[in-house]
Amino acid sequence: MDTLVRTKNGELRLEQIAEALPGTSEIMAQVGRRYARAYYAAHGGNWELAAYCLREIRSRQRMLAVIRPKYARQLAEFDRDALVPLLATVEARDWEEFERAFAQGIRRANHYHSQTGKSYIRWKLPERITDDLDFGPATTDSDKSTARAAIPTRGERS
């Protein structure tokens, strides 16, 4: 017998709900974008945004561990070995340590790709990031909040 779940739009079978969940590649694409944004935010001095991006990565990876339990161990290791150290560097506002920890995170991620038979996936920091967010230091001055800061490329330092 199928288990039905009532929603405001009708009833769904559990199998239908499971099929509607995002795939690993969709979640990991979100993680990759947030990881890059964390880098550029820290690089630009917007430590609050960097922390937010890293917490969002943690949230996405915890969700992935639930819907794809075969990756739970690697995701927990990445959290412990990459995200925790990165969050500590953000808290300390230590760019040099952030950069080291960030590079270590990339190595760990690519190691896990190889470990899971997906060595063809090699994450790297994009040369440029989207321009829909201001990666400069956070400000409380509402007049300045709409100003566009220059978006650095990887080789530039603000």
Buried (B, 14 or more C-beta within 10 A) or exposed (E): EEEEEEEEEEEBEEEEEEEEEBEBEEBBEBBBBBBBBBBBBBBBBBBEBBBBBBBBBBEBBEBBBEEBEEBBEBBEEBBEEBBEBBBEBBEEEBBEBBBBBBEBBBEBBBBBBEEEEBEEBEBEBBEEBEEEBBBBBEEEEEEEEEEEBEBBEBEEEB
